[in-house]
Amino acid sequence: MTVFNSQHYDGHELVSFKHDARSGLRAIVAVHNSNLGPALGGCRMYPYANDDDALDDVLRLSKGMTYKSALAGLPLGGGKAVIIGDPAKLKSRELLLAMGSFIDDLGGRYITAEDSGTSVSDLKIIAERTSYVSGVMDSGRFGGDPSPYTAQGVYFGIKAALKFKHGSDDLTSVRVAVQGAGAVGRHLIALLTAAGATVFAADINTTNKDLARQAGATIIACDEVLGFAADVLAPCAMGAAINAETVEEIQAGIVAGAANNQLAGATQGERLMERGILYAPDFVINAGGIIDVYYQRAEDSSASTSAHVETIAVTLSEIFKRAVTSGVSTATMAECLAEEKFLLGRRVRAA
């Protein structure tokens, strides 16, 4: 497969490949759109089954970042990087330095940050070779880690969804099923349980399950979480969890989680609407992380970050209302509103 015939190619401005034989680095950087500003997005390291899967992922994720930044009101475009390989086996200082050189060679068209399979400490190594890195502030509230802010945004988004669907955002006794108890999922579980929610969590990783249990969650099996009898389903693992089959299994009345690209395709957004399930579009509700790394790069305060993250609930409420009025899915409405922003950015620049 080539870039141009990938189903996820969407007029991307840049797709760059790098192979460094010495370190073993095999990576792809994709810039989807930079009308509103430089492309910023995380660097993911994952053991993709093949190169085509890696290409599809970076194309889809970078597009999602364009939409995410636009609806978050940030002067940023959308980009993403993927490193092909198991981070537990292949990650090394030499590989990360090579990744830094790769990013630096792009001349600022892409700014990287933390993502699945990478950490703040990894970014600090990458930053030895490039200045186009965000999310490494030692002085930040969470030491540069954007995960807590992502979780905060999802928490506010869940409350907005409950308010819209049931007229109250009180989480007392609300049942939430969390798929994925990693860095974001664990913080979300802690916020939910502190607010009185009853949380059930599933994860393939034993350590994550133990930490989720410590945060107050009841552990359930991975194969039952999507169809679990809950008020809210919060997908916080890898993307495309909601596909043609699993969309029919969902019992929760609300889907609101941190994972990117939760829907395998646009038809799942339509099907959720048909089934009366309120979906909080992923690129809206999980924008807390990108908001944080933006303010870190701008060297602004955590107070500014927190205030901005709270606006996620306002944006979601507007999307919910306009989707009902227009008779379209919330996923479609969110995409339309985002395109109004970043396509306008292109027209303004051309004027």
C-alpha positions as a printed Julia matrix, in Angstrom:
351×3 Matrix{Float64}:
   0.0    0.0    0.0
   1.15   3.55  -0.74
   0.31   6.72   1.18
  -2.05   7.98  -1.49
  -4.28   4.92  -1.64
  -4.62   4.51   2.1
  -8.24   4.93   3.17
  -7.01   7.37   5.83
  -5.08   9.68   3.52
  -6.84  13.05   3.62
  -4.67  15.47   1.66
  -1.97  15.33   4.32
   0.64  18.05   3.9
   3.56  15.83   4.83
   4.24  12.14   5.38
   7.87  11.36   6.14
   9.55   8.0    6.77
  12.77   7.27   8.62
  14.87   4.13   8.98
  18.03   4.32  11.06
  19.8    0.97  10.81
  22.21   1.71  13.64
  19.54   2.27  16.3
  16.82   0.17  14.72
  14.5    3.16  14.39
  11.62   2.73  11.95
   9.29   5.7   12.19
   6.7    7.76  10.34
   5.71  11.39  10.9
   2.51  12.74   9.37
   1.34  16.35   9.24
  -2.32  16.59   8.31
  -3.04  20.33   8.32
  -1.21  23.42   9.56
  -3.67  26.19   8.66
  -4.09  27.25  12.28
  -0.47  26.76  13.33
   2.39  24.26  13.53
   1.39  20.61  13.77
   1.63  19.23  17.28
   0.89  15.67  18.31
   2.22  12.77  20.3
   4.91  10.24  19.43
   3.49   6.73  19.73
   5.61   3.57  19.94
   3.71   0.39  19.2
   4.41  -3.11  17.81
   2.3   -2.8   14.69
   1.55  -6.05  12.9
   2.84  -4.55   9.64
   3.92  -1.28   8.06
   0.51  -0.67   6.51
  -1.09  -0.65   9.96
   1.48   1.87  11.16
   0.82   4.12   8.17
  -2.95   3.96   8.63
  -2.55   4.79  12.32
  -0.32   7.83  11.83
  -2.55   9.19   9.05
  -5.71   8.78  11.07
  -4.2   10.07  14.31
  -2.67  13.16  12.7
  -6.01  14.06  11.13
  -7.64  13.65  14.53
  -5.13  16.09  16.0
  -6.14  18.75  13.48
  -9.77  18.42  14.55
  -8.83  18.22  18.22
  -6.76  21.41  18.26
  -9.32  23.28  16.18
 -12.21  22.55  18.54
 -10.01  23.15  21.59
  -9.38  26.66  20.29
  -5.62  26.2   20.01
  -3.4   27.88  17.38
  -2.08  24.49  16.29
  -2.31  22.09  13.39
  -2.45  18.33  13.49
   0.46  15.94  13.37
   1.55  12.6   14.77
   4.56  10.32  14.9
   4.71   6.56  15.23
   7.72   4.4   16.01
   7.26   0.81  14.86
   8.3   -1.62  17.6
   7.58  -2.93  21.06
   8.64  -0.21  23.54
   9.36  -2.85  26.19
  11.89  -4.56  23.94
  13.21  -2.12  21.35
  13.23   1.28  23.01
  16.74   2.59  23.67
  18.53   5.88  24.19
  20.11   5.56  20.75
  16.72   5.0   19.12
  15.19   8.02  20.86
  18.12  10.23  19.85
  17.66   9.11  16.26
  13.98  10.02  16.55
  14.97  13.46  17.79
  17.2   13.98  14.77
  14.38  12.85  12.48
  11.98  15.38  13.99
  14.59  18.14  13.87
  15.21  17.51  10.18
  11.58  18.49   9.55
  12.4   22.04  10.56
   9.53  22.69  12.96
   6.71  21.47  10.74
   5.98  18.89  13.45
   6.27  19.29  17.24
   6.22  16.08  19.25
   4.84  15.14  22.67
   4.13  12.07  24.81
   1.83   9.28  23.62
   1.23   5.56  24.08
   4.55   3.78  24.5
   6.54   6.95  25.27
   7.06   8.94  28.46
   8.32  12.29  29.69
  11.75  10.76  30.24
  11.78   9.55  26.63
  10.87  13.02  25.39
  13.74  14.51  27.34
  16.12  12.27  25.41
  14.46  13.24  22.12
  14.84  16.88  23.17
  18.62  16.46  23.23
  18.48  16.47  19.44
  15.6   18.86  18.73
  13.79  21.81  20.26
  10.5   20.76  18.65
   9.3   18.94  21.77
   6.6   19.78  24.3
   5.54  18.16  27.55
   8.88  18.05  29.34
   8.49  20.81  31.93
   9.86  19.69  35.29
   8.21  22.68  36.93
   4.72  21.81  35.68
   2.01  20.61  38.01
   2.48  17.0   36.88
   6.13  17.17  35.84
   5.34  17.52  32.16
   2.98  14.52  32.01
  -0.21  15.56  30.16
  -2.17  12.44  31.18
  -3.84  13.97  34.27
  -5.17  16.86  32.18
  -6.5   14.43  29.58
  -8.3   12.62  32.38
  -9.66  15.9   33.75
 -11.09  16.78  30.35
 -12.77  13.38  30.08
 -14.15  13.78  33.59
 -15.67  17.17  32.73
 -16.96  15.69  29.48
 -18.69  12.81  31.26
 -20.41  15.29  33.55
 -21.53  17.35  30.54
 -22.94  14.23  28.88
 -24.81  13.22  32.04
 -26.23  16.74  32.35
 -27.41  16.73  28.73
 -28.92  13.24  28.82
 -30.33  13.1   32.34
 -30.52  16.73  33.49
 -27.97  16.26  36.28
 -24.21  15.86  36.36
 -24.19  14.26  39.81
 -21.93  11.2   39.65
 -23.15   9.63  42.9
 -23.93   5.97  42.18
 -23.38   6.41  38.43
 -21.84   3.21  37.01
 -18.87   3.77  34.73
 -17.06   1.03  32.79
 -13.51   2.05  31.91
 -11.71   0.17  29.15
  -7.99   0.67  29.74
  -6.46   1.65  33.07
  -3.2    3.12  31.83
  -1.89   6.59  32.58
  -5.11   8.39  31.62
  -7.52   5.68  32.71
  -6.1    5.52  36.24
  -6.39   9.27  36.74
  -9.94   9.18  35.4
 -10.87   6.35  37.77
  -9.56   8.34  40.74
 -11.58  11.41  39.72
 -14.75   9.39  39.2
 -14.56   7.44  42.45
 -13.82  10.62  44.39
 -17.03  12.06  42.97
 -19.05   9.06  44.1
 -19.21   7.02  40.9
 -19.05   3.24  40.93
 -16.25   2.31  38.55
 -15.5   -0.97  36.8
 -12.21  -1.25  34.91
 -10.61  -3.67  32.47
  -7.02  -3.87  31.31
  -4.7   -6.52  29.89
  -1.82  -5.36  32.09
  -1.58  -6.78  35.62
   0.11  -3.69  37.04
  -2.56  -1.42  35.54
  -5.28  -3.58  37.06
  -3.65  -3.41  40.48
  -3.35   0.38  40.27
  -6.95   0.7   39.09
  -8.08  -1.39  42.03
  -6.11   0.87  44.37
  -7.85   3.88  42.78
 -11.21   2.4   43.74
 -12.28   0.39  40.7
 -13.71  -3.11  40.56
 -11.81  -5.15  37.97
 -13.77  -6.87  35.21
 -12.7   -8.97  32.23
 -11.54  -7.27  29.05
 -14.04  -9.17  26.93
 -17.01  -7.92  28.94
 -16.22  -4.23  29.38
 -17.79  -2.94  26.14
 -21.08  -4.69  26.86
 -21.02  -4.1   30.6
 -24.23  -2.89  32.26
 -23.15   0.67  33.05
 -24.45   4.21  32.65
 -21.23   5.36  30.98
 -18.71   3.48  28.86
 -15.28   5.15  28.86
 -12.94   3.69  26.2
  -9.41   4.62  27.31
  -7.33   2.03  25.47
  -6.39   1.75  21.78
  -8.6    2.98  18.96
 -11.37   1.35  16.89
 -12.81  -0.49  19.91
 -16.31   0.37  18.7
 -16.84  -1.44  15.43
 -19.78  -2.96  13.52
 -20.07  -5.8   16.03
 -19.25  -4.16  19.36
 -21.51  -1.16  18.75
 -24.45  -3.55  19.13
 -23.16  -4.88  22.45
 -22.98  -1.53  24.26
 -25.48  -1.23  27.1
 -24.33   2.14  28.44
 -26.39   5.19  27.52
 -23.27   7.34  27.18
 -19.92   6.67  25.5
 -17.29   9.11  26.73
 -13.63   8.15  27.01
 -10.04   9.15  26.36
  -9.02   6.82  23.53
  -8.27   8.28  20.11
 -10.31   7.08  17.13
 -12.78   5.13  19.23
 -15.07   4.5   16.28
 -13.85   2.11  13.6
 -15.8    4.14  11.04
 -18.39   6.89  10.59
 -21.23   4.35  10.51
 -20.65   3.56  14.17
 -21.37   7.18  15.07
 -24.66   6.93  13.19
 -25.5    3.63  14.84
 -24.88   4.99  18.33
 -27.31   7.81  17.54
 -29.9    5.34  16.23
 -29.61   3.32  19.43
 -30.1    6.42  21.58
 -26.55   6.32  22.94
 -24.96   9.72  23.48
 -21.41   9.76  22.11
 -18.87  12.37  23.23
 -16.58  12.65  20.17
 -13.12  11.48  21.19
 -11.15  14.32  19.64
 -13.2   16.78  21.69
 -13.37  15.1   25.09
  -9.71  13.98  25.17
  -8.21  17.37  24.28
  -6.9   18.04  27.8
  -3.5   16.6   26.96
  -2.9   18.75  23.9
  -4.12  21.79  25.82
  -1.53  21.06  28.5
   1.39  20.55  26.14
   0.46  23.77  24.32
   0.63  25.78  27.54
   3.83  24.04  28.52
   5.43  25.14  25.27
   4.07  28.64  25.8
   5.48  28.49  29.38
   2.09  29.52  30.76
   0.71  28.51  34.15
  -1.15  25.4   35.2
  -4.06  27.7   36.12
  -4.41  28.64  32.44
  -4.32  24.97  31.48
  -6.98  23.98  34.0
  -9.3   26.81  32.98
  -8.96  25.88  29.32
  -9.54  22.18  29.99
 -12.84  23.02  31.7
 -14.11  24.54  28.43
 -14.23  21.02  26.94
 -17.56  20.56  28.7
 -18.93  23.73  27.1
 -17.84  22.61  23.63
 -19.39  19.18  24.1
 -22.68  20.66  25.3
 -22.85  22.79  22.17
 -22.13  19.76  19.98
 -24.84  17.71  21.71
 -27.44  20.47  21.25
 -26.59  21.2   17.63
 -26.51  17.5   16.72
 -30.04  17.01  18.05
 -31.29  20.13  16.3
 -29.7   19.1   12.99
 -30.62  15.42  13.25
 -27.05  14.22  12.75
 -24.7   12.21  14.92
 -22.53  14.0   17.45
 -19.46  12.67  15.6
 -20.61  14.3   12.36
 -21.49  17.57  14.07
 -18.09  17.74  15.81
 -16.26  17.19  12.53
 -18.31  19.9   10.81
 -17.59  22.43  13.55
 -13.88  21.62  13.49
 -13.7   21.95   9.72
 -15.34  25.37   9.94
 -12.42  26.45  12.09
  -9.39  25.03  10.32
 -10.7   25.42   6.79
 -11.51  29.05   7.62
  -7.91  29.33   8.77
  -6.82  28.32   5.27
  -9.13  30.86   3.61
  -7.99  33.67   5.91
  -4.31  32.96   5.2
  -4.95  32.89   1.47
  -6.79  36.22   1.53
